[in-house]
């Protein structure tokens, strides 16, 4: 029963394992769902994007 639950739930990636394209997608999702980039999660994504871009 526990195996079935693990197979159906999507695996989340840690923020430091995301690629630049995945970060862009997450930022777009934050803009749509949260109405902006004011959340802590969005700010962390922006900082990670800046680190990858440098």
Secondary structure as a PSIPRED ss2 file (coil, helix, strand):
# PSIPRED VFORMAT (PSIPRED V4.0)

   1 X C   1.000  0.000  0.000
   2 X H   0.000  1.000  0.000
   3 X H   0.000  1.000  0.000
   4 X H   0.000  1.000  0.000
   5 X H   0.000  1.000  0.000
   6 X H   0.000  1.000  0.000
   7 X H   0.000  1.000  0.000
   8 X H   0.000  1.000  0.000
   9 X C   1.000  0.000  0.000
  10 X C   1.000  0.000  0.000
  11 X C   1.000  0.000  0.000
  12 X C   1.000  0.000  0.000
  13 X C   1.000  0.000  0.000
  14 X C   1.000  0.000  0.000
  15 X H   0.000  1.000  0.000
  16 X H   0.000  1.000  0.000
  17 X H   0.000  1.000  0.000
  18 X C   1.000  0.000  0.000
  19 X C   1.000  0.000  0.000
  20 X H   0.000  1.000  0.000
  21 X H   0.000  1.000  0.000
  22 X H   0.000  1.000  0.000
  23 X H   0.000  1.000  0.000
  24 X H   0.000  1.000  0.000
  25 X H   0.000  1.000  0.000
  26 X H   0.000  1.000  0.000
  27 X H   0.000  1.000  0.000
  28 X H   0.000  1.000  0.000
  29 X H   0.000  1.000  0.000
  30 X H   0.000  1.000  0.000
  31 X H   0.000  1.000  0.000
  32 X H   0.000  1.000  0.000
  33 X H   0.000  1.000  0.000
  34 X H   0.000  1.000  0.000
  35 X C   1.000  0.000  0.000
  36 X C   1.000  0.000  0.000
  37 X C   1.000  0.000  0.000
  38 X C   1.000  0.000  0.000
  39 X C   1.000  0.000  0.000
  40 X H   0.000  1.000  0.000
  41 X H   0.000  1.000  0.000
  42 X H   0.000  1.000  0.000
  43 X H   0.000  1.000  0.000
  44 X H   0.000  1.000  0.000
  45 X H   0.000  1.000  0.000
  46 X H   0.000  1.000  0.000
  47 X H   0.000  1.000  0.000
  48 X H   0.000  1.000  0.000
  49 X H   0.000  1.000  0.000
  50 X H   0.000  1.000  0.000
  51 X H   0.000  1.000  0.000
  52 X H   0.000  1.000  0.000
  53 X H   0.000  1.000  0.000
  54 X C   1.000  0.000  0.000
